[in-house]
Amino acid sequence: MARRPLALQSQFIRALCPLKQRSRPLTLPSGYVASPANYVWSHPPSTTIDIAHDTVANLAAKPLHLLTLSDLVRHGRPPLTKEALFSSANFTLSLLPIRLAHRIQAFRNLPFIVVSNPHITRIYNNYLHSLSTLLPYQERQITTLEDEIQFTEVMADLVQTHSNTIPILARGFLECRKYISPADVTRFLDEHLRARIGTRLIAEQHIALHLSSQPHNVTPTYSSQSQNNSSYIGVIDTSLRPAEIIRNCESFVSEICELKYGVRPTLVINGQPDTTLAHVPTHLEYILTELLKNAFRATVETGHEREPVEITIAVSPDSLPDSTLPASSPTPASTTDFISPPTDPAVPGVTIRIRDRGGGVSPENLPNIWSYSFTTFGDEDVLDAAGNAIATGNGNNDALNTISGAGGGEASSLAGLGYGLPLGRAYAEYFGGGIAVQSLWGWGTDVYLRLRGLGKI
């Protein structure tokens, strides 16, 4: 299996790209305001550098660029030349300020009592901080290695700053549930989480290309030969085998399941296990971990741990439209931040079916499984101020909390909040795929995960 770039592992980002003191001062654009007192805010003022309302409004008025996966690999395979690296940096710079401004504007459109919540205000301030670090670069192109290295440090800071966004937002909306309707929460989170997927992906892609290219490296991380043999272009694995990801996720979830329940279900893979496609491994890992967690938990709690969880991998025939995937709950029409699905009919599609004997989903719960904050955990399992789970009921939340944590630190504090399935669907749909659930109440559940690839690269 190809070695994953270090950029995918967030603990290495700050080590490899520390945010340093700039070697020369950057000219601040006219949109900056020296003090919050110079502007009448309709929302809590930021504790970071403040940005004029018009600056955010002008950027937010610009349309979002409809990404394709091809956009992310357009600069070629690493190691990149200096010119290709500069092109990647400038392409990244052309997208991120607009995306950040859209999210800042969305926070400003929330009810004042909601955005005044300290957890939501913290995320709002993080977005202001990130935009303030990018605005100085907007007035010039990145044309030197020094500028590119500094810009990559800013990207590393952006990724690190927003690494814990979801659990903090979850805590904030949990505390504000009296002041905002569930429909409004779902609408905001659908847009925000999809936008966050794109923003983080764009930043991490450039960081990965930077780390795997040679012009700035005195002692390269990888040799040129290993780069040429790698299937990775940035964070995208062009020869990803879903079966390998499934086995990795199975190993993790099984160990934690055995820790909590004392048993672990078996898992069998059939169909076309040697199938490959171009995709982002960390995204697929999160989706599959969440789906396997649900399947394993249901299987064990209904006493059917001797019945294997069956996973079928199938390459969709080119002639079949996407409508072959069973229908799922519709995504809100207001969500616009997707990666555009490939238009080439030869682009492969892969469907993964996860079938369990866990008794299915009850008819009264089935319509709610795509709603944020719908969960089968009790209300007694809550979060502390840092977003960490506290088991105040039966004390069983810790193990399940760990089961939900395969996606990284931020996922580990989401158990019991009902974010797993809708967030997994957001990851799948962002790449033109989807998740559908078919439940046979009293017997089991079939979950269909549809993935779209890139085609030839």
PASE-527204 format. One record per residue (C-alpha): residue number from 1; x, y, z. Coordinates in pm, 1 decimal, decimal comma, padded with zeros to 6 digits. Layout:
BEGIN
<NUM; <X; Y; Z>>
...
***
This chain:
BEGIN
<1; <00000,0; 00000,0; 00000,0>>
<2; <00130,1; 00344,8; -00094,4>>
<3; <00276,8; 00550,1; 00183,0>>
<4; <00044,9; 00832,1; 00287,0>>
<5; <00184,2; 01187,6; 00275,0>>
<6; <00264,4; 01335,7; 00612,0>>
<7; <00033,6; 01626,6; 00533,9>>
<8; <-00260,3; 01398,9; 00600,5>>
<9; <-00151,5; 01360,3; 00959,6>>
<10; <-00240,9; 01683,0; 01136,2>>
<11; <00011,8; 01636,2; 01414,8>>
<12; <00291,6; 01679,8; 01159,8>>
<13; <00159,2; 01994,8; 00998,2>>
<14; <00279,2; 02237,9; 01261,5>>
<15; <00608,3; 02049,8; 01302,0>>
<16; <00685,2; 02068,5; 00930,3>>
<17; <00537,4; 02411,8; 00864,4>>
<18; <00568,9; 02621,9; 01182,7>>
<19; <00414,6; 02964,2; 01154,1>>
<20; <00720,4; 03190,6; 01177,0>>
<21; <00770,1; 03561,4; 01207,5>>
<22; <00744,4; 03703,5; 00854,5>>
<23; <01080,4; 03798,1; 00709,2>>
<24; <00936,6; 04129,0; 00585,8>>
<25; <00622,6; 04318,8; 00676,8>>
<26; <00320,1; 04255,8; 00458,6>>
<27; <00115,2; 04554,9; 00347,3>>
<28; <-00230,9; 04543,0; 00501,5>>
<29; <-00517,6; 04612,5; 00259,9>>
<30; <-00743,1; 04911,0; 00302,9>>
<31; <-01017,6; 04683,3; 00439,7>>
<32; <-00855,4; 04657,0; 00780,0>>
<33; <-00993,4; 04849,5; 01076,8>>
<34; <-00749,1; 04939,1; 01352,3>>
<35; <-00992,5; 04898,3; 01639,1>>
<36; <-01335,5; 04741,3; 01696,1>>
<37; <-01442,9; 05078,4; 01831,5>>
<38; <-01420,5; 05221,1; 01478,1>>
<39; <-01701,1; 04997,9; 01357,8>>
<40; <-02053,1; 04943,3; 01485,5>>
<41; <-02086,3; 04565,5; 01506,1>>
<42; <-02413,0; 04378,3; 01478,1>>
<43; <-02234,6; 04071,3; 01613,9>>
<44; <-01968,1; 04004,9; 01879,3>>
<45; <-01638,4; 04177,9; 01790,0>>
<46; <-01341,4; 03958,6; 01715,4>>
<47; <-01047,8; 03924,5; 01950,7>>
<48; <-00819,0; 03898,5; 01646,9>>
<49; <-00742,9; 04156,1; 01375,3>>
<50; <-01076,8; 04306,2; 01277,3>>
<51; <-01184,1; 04323,1; 00915,6>>
<52; <-01418,9; 04585,2; 00778,1>>
<53; <-01773,3; 04475,0; 00714,6>>
<54; <-01749,0; 04581,6; 00348,8>>
<55; <-01441,9; 04365,5; 00293,7>>
<56; <-01624,8; 04054,3; 00409,5>>
<57; <-01944,8; 04152,1; 00227,5>>
<58; <-01761,6; 04211,2; -00102,7>>
<59; <-01583,3; 03875,8; -00083,8>>
<60; <-01899,0; 03694,5; 00025,6>>
<61; <-02087,5; 03840,5; -00271,2>>
<62; <-01855,9; 03659,3; -00510,5>>
<63; <-01973,5; 03312,8; -00620,6>>
<64; <-01798,0; 03003,2; -00493,9>>
<65; <-01583,3; 02827,6; -00749,8>>
<66; <-01740,5; 02491,8; -00828,2>>
<67; <-01449,4; 02257,7; -00765,1>>
<68; <-01381,1; 01937,0; -00945,3>>
<69; <-01142,3; 01669,4; -00833,3>>
<70; <-00954,9; 01745,8; -01154,7>>
<71; <-00886,7; 02096,0; -01020,5>>
<72; <-00697,8; 01942,9; -00730,1>>
<73; <-00466,4; 01737,3; -00952,3>>
<74; <-00426,5; 01992,5; -01232,3>>
<75; <-00074,8; 02086,7; -01122,1>>
<76; <00062,3; 01738,4; -01189,1>>
<77; <00228,7; 01466,5; -00987,9>>
<78; <00488,0; 01557,1; -00724,9>>
<79; <00759,4; 01663,0; -00715,1>>
<80; <00635,0; 01986,4; -00872,1>>
<81; <00850,3; 02241,4; -01047,0>>
<82; <00874,3; 02590,5; -00899,4>>
<83; <00628,2; 02719,6; -01157,3>>
<84; <00374,0; 02445,6; -01079,7>>
<85; <00415,6; 02504,3; -00706,6>>
<86; <00352,3; 02877,7; -00753,4>>
<87; <00047,8; 02795,2; -00965,6>>
<88; <-00087,6; 02571,5; -00689,4>>
<89; <-00034,9; 02844,4; -00429,0>>
<90; <-00204,5; 03111,8; -00640,4>>
<91; <-00495,7; 02881,4; -00723,6>>
<92; <-00539,6; 02811,6; -00353,0>>
<93; <-00521,0; 03183,0; -00276,6>>
<94; <-00787,1; 03260,0; -00538,0>>
<95; <-01036,7; 03030,8; -00362,4>>
<96; <-00991,0; 03046,8; 00013,5>>
<97; <-01064,3; 03413,8; 00099,2>>
<98; <-01400,8; 03391,5; -00076,7>>
<99; <-01485,6; 03068,3; 00102,4>>
<100; <-01390,4; 03207,3; 00442,6>>
<101; <-01592,6; 03524,4; 00378,5>>
<102; <-01900,7; 03318,1; 00291,3>>
<103; <-01876,0; 03141,3; 00626,2>>
<104; <-01817,8; 03464,2; 00821,2>>
<105; <-02127,2; 03611,7; 00656,2>>
<106; <-02326,0; 03299,2; 00747,1>>
<107; <-02225,9; 03340,5; 01113,1>>
<108; <-02330,0; 03706,1; 01101,6>>
<109; <-02671,6; 03601,5; 00970,2>>
<110; <-02738,1; 03382,2; 01275,1>>
<111; <-02956,5; 03522,5; 01555,5>>
<112; <-02749,5; 03744,9; 01783,8>>
<113; <-02815,8; 03528,2; 02091,3>>
<114; <-02685,8; 03224,1; 01903,8>>
<115; <-02366,2; 03375,7; 01765,3>>
<116; <-02302,2; 03527,8; 02109,4>>
<117; <-02259,0; 03178,1; 02251,1>>
<118; <-01889,2; 03150,0; 02349,6>>
<119; <-01833,9; 02829,8; 02151,2>>
<120; <-01990,0; 02967,2; 01832,4>>
<121; <-01814,1; 03301,6; 01882,2>>
<122; <-01484,8; 03113,5; 01910,4>>
<123; <-01535,3; 02951,4; 01568,7>>
<124; <-01647,8; 03282,8; 01421,0>>
<125; <-01327,6; 03445,8; 01548,8>>
<126; <-01122,6; 03160,3; 01402,9>>
<127; <-01264,8; 03235,5; 01058,5>>
<128; <-01190,5; 03605,8; 01098,7>>
<129; <-00834,6; 03520,7; 01202,3>>
<130; <-00781,1; 03295,3; 00901,6>>
<131; <-00919,2; 03552,2; 00659,7>>
<132; <-00697,1; 03822,0; 00812,9>>
<133; <-00388,1; 03607,8; 00744,3>>
<134; <-00484,7; 03565,4; 00377,3>>
<135; <-00591,5; 03918,3; 00285,2>>
<136; <-00234,4; 04057,1; 00264,3>>
<137; <-00158,0; 03803,0; -00010,4>>
<138; <-00457,6; 03898,3; -00225,3>>
<139; <-00294,7; 04209,3; -00365,8>>
<140; <-00002,4; 04024,2; -00522,1>>
<141; <00086,5; 03697,2; -00688,4>>
<142; <00312,2; 03438,8; -00527,6>>
<143; <00619,0; 03433,7; -00750,1>>
<144; <00911,0; 03343,1; -00521,8>>
<145; <00997,0; 03042,1; -00311,2>>
<146; <01013,2; 03263,0; -00003,4>>
<147; <00654,7; 03379,3; -00058,9>>
<148; <00539,9; 03023,6; -00127,9>>
<149; <00698,5; 02891,0; 00190,9>>
<150; <00541,0; 03169,0; 00396,3>>
<151; <00204,6; 03108,2; 00231,2>>
<152; <00225,7; 02736,5; 00309,8>>
<153; <00293,2; 02824,9; 00673,3>>
<154; <-00027,8; 03029,4; 00667,4>>
<155; <-00210,0; 02726,4; 00523,0>>
<156; <-00072,9; 02508,4; 00803,0>>
<157; <-00193,6; 02762,6; 01057,6>>
<158; <-00538,0; 02765,5; 00892,6>>
<159; <-00569,1; 02387,3; 00905,6>>
<160; <-00456,2; 02377,5; 01268,1>>
<161; <-00685,0; 02664,3; 01370,1>>
<162; <-00993,1; 02485,9; 01234,7>>
<163; <-00899,3; 02133,4; 01339,5>>
<164; <-01152,5; 02120,5; 01623,2>>
<165; <-01437,4; 02315,6; 01464,8>>
<166; <-01710,6; 02053,1; 01456,8>>
<167; <-01724,8; 01948,7; 01824,3>>
<168; <-01703,4; 02312,3; 01936,1>>
<169; <-01991,9; 02406,6; 01706,7>>
<170; <-02181,7; 02101,2; 01827,8>>
<171; <-02146,5; 02216,3; 02184,7>>
<172; <-02254,8; 02568,8; 02093,5>>
<173; <-02569,1; 02463,7; 01910,7>>
<174; <-02651,3; 02217,8; 02187,7>>
<175; <-02648,1; 02506,2; 02435,0>>
<176; <-02854,2; 02727,1; 02198,8>>
<177; <-03124,7; 02474,4; 02111,2>>
<178; <-03388,1; 02690,5; 02283,9>>
<179; <-03313,4; 02984,6; 02055,7>>
<180; <-03286,2; 02828,4; 01709,3>>
<181; <-03504,5; 02569,5; 01539,2>>
<182; <-03370,7; 02224,8; 01446,0>>
<183; <-03442,4; 02299,8; 01079,3>>
<184; <-03229,3; 02616,0; 01093,9>>
<185; <-02949,0; 02427,1; 01270,5>>
<186; <-02955,9; 02154,2; 01004,9>>
<187; <-02952,9; 02410,1; 00724,2>>
<188; <-02659,5; 02601,4; 00873,9>>
<189; <-02456,7; 02290,2; 00954,7>>
<190; <-02516,8; 02131,8; 00614,8>>
<191; <-02375,2; 02439,2; 00445,2>>
<192; <-02100,2; 02494,9; 00700,6>>
<193; <-01968,7; 02139,1; 00711,9>>
<194; <-01964,9; 02106,7; 00334,9>>
<195; <-01787,3; 02440,0; 00303,7>>
<196; <-01538,7; 02328,5; 00567,7>>
<197; <-01467,5; 02006,1; 00376,9>>
<198; <-01378,0; 02207,5; 00066,9>>
<199; <-01174,2; 02469,5; 00250,9>>
<200; <-00970,0; 02213,6; 00440,0>>
<201; <-00920,7; 02000,5; 00129,5>>
<202; <-00790,0; 02293,9; -00075,0>>
<203; <-00547,0; 02395,2; 00199,7>>
<204; <-00424,8; 02041,5; 00271,4>>
<205; <-00378,5; 01972,5; -00098,7>>
<206; <-00133,2; 02259,8; -00134,1>>
<207; <00044,5; 02166,1; 00190,9>>
<208; <00087,0; 01808,2; 00065,0>>
<209; <00214,9; 01926,0; -00274,6>>
<210; <00455,4; 02162,1; -00097,2>>
<211; <00592,8; 01890,3; 00130,0>>
<212; <00635,9; 01640,6; -00152,2>>
<213; <00809,7; 01880,6; -00393,4>>
<214; <01179,1; 01957,0; -00412,9>>
<215; <01250,8; 02325,5; -00490,6>>
<216; <01239,5; 02437,1; -00126,2>>
<217; <01382,3; 02121,3; 00032,9>>
<218; <01744,8; 02095,7; 00136,7>>
<219; <01684,9; 01742,9; 00267,9>>
<220; <01377,4; 01610,0; 00086,7>>
<221; <01127,3; 01406,4; 00285,8>>
<222; <01107,5; 01146,7; 00010,4>>
<223; <01341,9; 01057,8; -00268,9>>
<224; <01246,5; 01144,1; -00626,7>>
<225; <01216,1; 00775,9; -00707,0>>
<226; <00970,0; 00713,8; -00424,1>>
<227; <00769,3; 01018,9; -00535,7>>
<228; <00751,1; 00892,5; -00891,5>>
<229; <00628,9; 00553,6; -00768,1>>
<230; <00368,1; 00700,6; -00534,6>>
<231; <00000,6; 00688,5; -00625,6>>
<232; <-00062,4; 01011,0; -00434,3>>
<233; <-00115,5; 01354,4; -00583,3>>
<234; <-00125,5; 01567,4; -00273,0>>
<235; <-00392,5; 01421,0; -00045,8>>
<236; <-00560,3; 01224,4; -00325,7>>
<237; <-00472,9; 00858,2; -00370,7>>
<238; <-00521,5; 00785,1; -00739,5>>
<239; <-00514,8; 00408,5; -00679,4>>
<240; <-00712,5; 00381,4; -00358,5>>
<241; <-00845,6; 00033,7; -00277,8>>
<242; <-01167,5; 00060,0; -00073,4>>
<243; <-01115,9; -00295,7; 00053,8>>
<244; <-00793,4; -00190,8; 00230,4>>
<245; <-00964,1; 00106,7; 00393,5>>
<246; <-01248,2; -00120,3; 00504,6>>
<247; <-01006,1; -00363,0; 00669,5>>
<248; <-00821,5; -00080,8; 00847,8>>
<249; <-01147,5; 00059,1; 00981,6>>
<250; <-01270,2; -00289,0; 01075,2>>
<251; <-00956,8; -00351,0; 01282,0>>
<252; <-00998,2; -00028,9; 01475,7>>
<253; <-01373,3; -00053,8; 01535,8>>
<254; <-01350,2; -00424,1; 01625,2>>
<255; <-01092,7; -00362,6; 01897,3>>
<256; <-01298,1; -00089,7; 02061,1>>
<257; <-01616,3; -00292,6; 02021,2>>
<258; <-01452,5; -00582,6; 02202,3>>
<259; <-01329,3; -00345,6; 02472,0>>
<260; <-01685,1; -00230,8; 02543,2>>
<261; <-01895,8; -00542,1; 02474,0>>
<262; <-01646,5; -00825,8; 02513,5>>
<263; <-01718,5; -00952,6; 02161,7>>
<264; <-01652,5; -00840,7; 01808,5>>
<265; <-01858,8; -00920,3; 01499,1>>
<266; <-01688,2; -01067,5; 01195,1>>
<267; <-01679,3; -00890,2; 00862,1>>
<268; <-01669,2; -01039,9; 00514,9>>
<269; <-01593,2; -00857,4; 00191,1>>
<270; <-01723,6; -00986,6; -00138,8>>
<271; <-01798,9; -00851,5; -00484,3>>
<272; <-01497,8; -00684,5; -00646,6>>
<273; <-01246,7; -00628,2; -00363,8>>
<274; <-00960,3; -00537,2; -00600,2>>
<275; <-01142,6; -00227,6; -00725,4>>
<276; <-00945,9; 00098,6; -00719,5>>
<277; <-01043,3; 00461,6; -00770,6>>
<278; <-00907,2; 00810,1; -00705,9>>
<279; <-01031,1; 00946,9; -00374,3>>
<280; <-00922,0; 01107,6; -00047,5>>
<281; <-00839,6; 00826,6; 00198,9>>
<282; <-00909,8; 01022,5; 00516,6>>
<283; <-01259,9; 01108,6; 00398,6>>
<284; <-01338,6; 00748,3; 00314,6>>
<285; <-01194,8; 00636,7; 00649,2>>
<286; <-01429,9; 00868,2; 00836,5>>
<287; <-01736,4; 00753,8; 00640,5>>
<288; <-01660,2; 00382,7; 00675,0>>
<289; <-01568,7; 00408,3; 01043,5>>
<290; <-01903,8; 00571,3; 01118,0>>
<291; <-02097,8; 00314,6; 00913,1>>
<292; <-01911,0; 00018,7; 01064,2>>
<293; <-01954,2; 00159,9; 01414,2>>
<294; <-02330,8; 00169,5; 01362,3>>
<295; <-02340,1; -00178,4; 01208,9>>
<296; <-02120,5; -00337,2; 01477,7>>
<297; <-02304,8; -00173,8; 01763,6>>
<298; <-02647,6; -00277,6; 01632,4>>
<299; <-02528,1; -00631,1; 01559,4>>
<300; <-02387,2; -00684,2; 01908,5>>
<301; <-02668,2; -00514,6; 02100,5>>
<302; <-02931,1; -00732,2; 01928,9>>
<303; <-02736,2; -01049,1; 02010,8>>
<304; <-02642,2; -01135,2; 01652,2>>
<305; <-02265,6; -01105,4; 01688,9>>
<306; <-02224,9; -01447,8; 01526,3>>
<307; <-02382,7; -01311,1; 01208,2>>
<308; <-02112,2; -01147,9; 00994,8>>
<309; <-02141,1; -00792,0; 00869,8>>
<310; <-02134,5; -00831,8; 00492,6>>
<311; <-01971,6; -00572,1; 00268,3>>
<312; <-02008,9; -00587,6; -00107,3>>
<313; <-01793,9; -00374,1; -00337,7>>
<314; <-01925,3; -00324,0; -00690,5>>
<315; <-01805,1; -00113,8; -00982,0>>
<316; <-02104,6; 00052,7; -01141,5>>
<317; <-02143,6; -00020,2; -01515,6>>
<318; <-02072,5; 00291,0; -01720,8>>
<319; <-02418,0; 00274,8; -01875,4>>
<320; <-02601,2; 00296,9; -01544,5>>
<321; <-02699,2; 00641,2; -01416,2>>
<322; <-02647,1; 00752,4; -01058,2>>
<323; <-03017,0; 00693,9; -00993,2>>
<324; <-02935,3; 00326,4; -00939,4>>
<325; <-02842,0; 00425,8; -00583,7>>
<326; <-03144,0; 00393,8; -00353,7>>
<327; <-03296,2; 00726,3; -00266,4>>
<328; <-03191,2; 00892,7; 00057,7>>
<329; <-03314,4; 01193,3; 00247,3>>
<330; <-03273,5; 01496,8; 00020,3>>
<331; <-02998,4; 01745,4; 00083,6>>
<332; <-03120,4; 02100,3; 00149,2>>
<333; <-03141,0; 02305,8; -00168,7>>
<334; <-02946,1; 02588,4; -00010,0>>
<335; <-02630,7; 02381,1; 00000,3>>
<336; <-02413,7; 02494,9; -00290,7>>
<337; <-02059,0; 02406,9; -00189,6>>
<338; <-01997,0; 02075,4; -00357,7>>
<339; <-01718,4; 01936,9; -00564,3>>
<340; <-01865,1; 01896,6; -00908,7>>
<341; <-01913,7; 01530,3; -01002,8>>
<342; <-01722,1; 01412,7; -01308,0>>
<343; <-01904,8; 01455,7; -01638,2>>
<344; <-01705,5; 01196,8; -01830,1>>
<345; <-01926,2; 00884,6; -01862,9>>
<346; <-01612,0; 00671,3; -01843,5>>
<347; <-01538,3; 00790,9; -01489,3>>
<348; <-01578,2; 00487,3; -01262,2>>
<349; <-01831,7; 00475,9; -00984,9>>
<350; <-01804,0; 00237,1; -00692,5>>
<351; <-02089,2; 00130,4; -00466,5>>
<352; <-02020,4; -00024,8; -00126,5>>
<353; <-02308,9; -00202,7; 00046,4>>
<354; <-02285,2; -00265,4; 00421,2>>
<355; <-02540,4; -00523,4; 00538,7>>
<356; <-02596,1; -00612,3; 00904,1>>
<357; <-02837,5; -00821,4; 01112,9>>
<358; <-02875,9; -00552,3; 01378,0>>
<359; <-03254,9; -00537,1; 01377,3>>
<360; <-03289,2; -00235,1; 01150,3>>
<361; <-03402,7; 00117,5; 01231,9>>
<362; <-03746,5; 00165,4; 01382,3>>
<363; <-04002,2; 00339,0; 01155,5>>
<364; <-04035,0; 00632,0; 01396,7>>
<365; <-03656,9; 00691,2; 01396,9>>
<366; <-03586,2; 00632,5; 01026,7>>
<367; <-03697,1; 00979,0; 00904,8>>
<368; <-03466,2; 01145,1; 01159,5>>
<369; <-03135,6; 00969,3; 01095,4>>
<370; <-03008,2; 01251,7; 00869,7>>
<371; <-03089,3; 01523,6; 01120,4>>
<372; <-02806,8; 01679,3; 01319,2>>
<373; <-02837,2; 01613,0; 01691,3>>
<374; <-03060,4; 01309,2; 01639,6>>
<375; <-02900,5; 01030,2; 01840,7>>
<376; <-02982,5; 00707,9; 02016,9>>
<377; <-02774,7; 00820,4; 02315,9>>
<378; <-02961,4; 00947,8; 02616,6>>
<379; <-02972,0; 01312,2; 02718,7>>
<380; <-02766,7; 01226,0; 03024,8>>
<381; <-02455,8; 01185,7; 02805,2>>
<382; <-02334,9; 01541,1; 02757,4>>
<383; <-02019,8; 01731,7; 02671,5>>
<384; <-01800,3; 01946,2; 02886,0>>
<385; <-01687,7; 02293,3; 02788,2>>
<386; <-01399,7; 02158,0; 02584,3>>
<387; <-01629,7; 01937,3; 02380,4>>
<388; <-01532,6; 01616,7; 02560,7>>
<389; <-01788,4; 01356,2; 02649,7>>
<390; <-01894,3; 01313,2; 03010,0>>
<391; <-02086,6; 00999,8; 03095,6>>
<392; <-02328,9; 01112,3; 03361,0>>
<393; <-02564,0; 00824,1; 03305,1>>
<394; <-02461,9; 00460,3; 03278,5>>
<395; <-02092,8; 00537,2; 03229,0>>
<396; <-02072,9; 00363,6; 02890,3>>
<397; <-02007,5; 00669,2; 02677,7>>
<398; <-01628,5; 00656,1; 02690,3>>
<399; <-01588,3; 00341,8; 02476,6>>
<400; <-01847,1; 00452,4; 02224,1>>
<401; <-01681,9; 00790,2; 02220,3>>
<402; <-01360,5; 00619,9; 02117,6>>
<403; <-01540,3; 00418,2; 01849,2>>
<404; <-01644,6; 00745,4; 01688,3>>
<405; <-01292,9; 00881,2; 01704,0>>
<406; <-01123,8; 00717,4; 01406,2>>
<407; <-01154,1; 01035,0; 01205,4>>
<408; <-00921,0; 01221,7; 01439,3>>
<409; <-00942,9; 01426,8; 01752,8>>
<410; <-01245,1; 01626,2; 01646,4>>
<411; <-01456,3; 01318,9; 01573,2>>
<412; <-01383,1; 01167,0; 01910,6>>
<413; <-01606,0; 01413,8; 02092,7>>
<414; <-01907,8; 01374,8; 01866,0>>
<415; <-02042,7; 01045,9; 01999,5>>
<416; <-02397,8; 01087,7; 02117,0>>
<417; <-02448,9; 01416,4; 01932,1>>
<418; <-02601,9; 01262,8; 01620,1>>
<419; <-02342,4; 01410,1; 01380,1>>
<420; <-02205,5; 01081,9; 01245,5>>
<421; <-02441,4; 00995,1; 00959,9>>
<422; <-02512,3; 01347,5; 00831,8>>
<423; <-02141,9; 01434,9; 00842,0>>
<424; <-02055,1; 01110,7; 00663,9>>
<425; <-02314,9; 01190,0; 00400,1>>
<426; <-02163,0; 01537,2; 00358,7>>
<427; <-01823,4; 01381,5; 00284,5>>
<428; <-01976,0; 01137,8; 00033,9>>
<429; <-02193,6; 01392,6; -00146,2>>
<430; <-01915,0; 01647,7; -00173,7>>
<431; <-01747,0; 01422,7; -00428,5>>
<432; <-02062,9; 01347,5; -00625,8>>
<433; <-02147,5; 01030,9; -00430,6>>
<434; <-02401,9; 00965,7; -00158,1>>
<435; <-02526,9; 00745,3; 00121,6>>
<436; <-02864,9; 00571,3; 00128,5>>
<437; <-03016,3; 00357,1; 00403,6>>
<438; <-03267,8; 00075,9; 00357,9>>
<439; <-03395,1; -00069,1; 00682,4>>
<440; <-03590,9; -00388,1; 00736,9>>
<441; <-03727,6; -00331,9; 01086,7>>
<442; <-03681,1; -00640,8; 01301,3>>
<443; <-03411,3; -00786,6; 01076,6>>
<444; <-03130,1; -00554,6; 00970,1>>
<445; <-03006,5; -00262,6; 00762,8>>
<446; <-02846,3; -00215,3; 00422,3>>
<447; <-02639,4; 00098,5; 00375,9>>
<448; <-02530,6; 00195,4; 00025,4>>
<449; <-02224,3; 00417,0; -00007,6>>
<450; <-02175,6; 00554,6; -00357,1>>
<451; <-01830,7; 00692,9; -00449,3>>
<452; <-01717,9; 00877,7; -00759,0>>
<453; <-01361,7; 00872,5; -00887,6>>
<454; <-01155,2; 01084,8; -01123,9>>
<455; <-01117,4; 00870,6; -01428,7>>
<456; <-00784,0; 00875,8; -01609,5>>
<457; <-00513,7; 01105,1; -01469,5>>
***
